[in-house]
Amino acid sequence: MVCTTKDPYKKKSDVKSFFFKQFNSLCFAVFKVYDHEVYFASACIILNLFHVMVLCRKPMRTSPIYPIMAFVALMDILVMLYDVNRLAVEIVQEHTDCFSLEEDFTVQQMEVFWDCFRNYARRCSTWLSFCITLIRVLVIKYPLNNAFSKPFTAIYFIFGVILLCAPIHIIDPYRFTIDRYEGDAYWNCDDYPVAYNRYYYIYDSEFYTENDQIVAKVHKIADGTISKLLPSISAIVVTIILIRQMKRMKHVQSTSKSRLSRSTSKLVLALTIPYFFAVFPLGVVCVLSPFSFTNKLPDQGLRL
């Protein structure tokens, strides 16, 4: 994501110039949030720990939905630990007399590891959120099939999602290369640590960027389609089916079991709708990003 103060449409189109200014204002606002992302991450970790504690209680082990929700919360915690890890590195640097060459290389390796792990956890979390809605529909549509309502069913869905997300994740470890800075200025320990001084740095690998970034473009399009667009669109289709099934259940005689079933369905519905509005736009941006002006010359590509 790139923010710029130069408006390329100032003399060409008032409409495009207006939208460019709005986007740019949003862009700078987002980067302001990025400056404090560790605080948001910490709050999310505490909230999701509470979710895990509640969802792992014995009364919640009656349905496969709740173990999956707990696993999603766990994945979200692991995603947020990426930001906590970066803050921890900065704190260690500021309170260490000399951050050695070997330590800095290890830090950069951990940076790459957490980035790859975060992406994998996000993909799993997205598909598992869809699985919650899918299981609920299957339970309502086939009430005589107890296989869908057993808590052990959650294990099959979790392992299935982990295997499903594995192929697209294979490229992630090869996206980056760790290299050493040239010049003695970065190797002198006398005035170290300084936050912006490092022995090593991370950049996009040649494998990922060569041949006009063909691997990067295919990877982003595939990632956006498989891990964001496809599950979010599927979630909407399954949600429509769920709503129809809930309407049919209204005509069934009301019992304590049926009321509990409707409450569970409403809970799943409440989770699915915001999930779609969060994931679908990310998928669109991810798919279109290889064609945006940030990857081409200013006068080429889609000026989003």
Helices and strands as residue ranges (DSSP letters): H 14-34, H 37-55, G 58-60, H 65-94, H 101-141, G 146-148, H 153-169, G 172-174, E 176-180, G 184-186, E 200-204, H 206-224, I 225-229, H 230-249, H 256-288, G 289-291, G 293-295
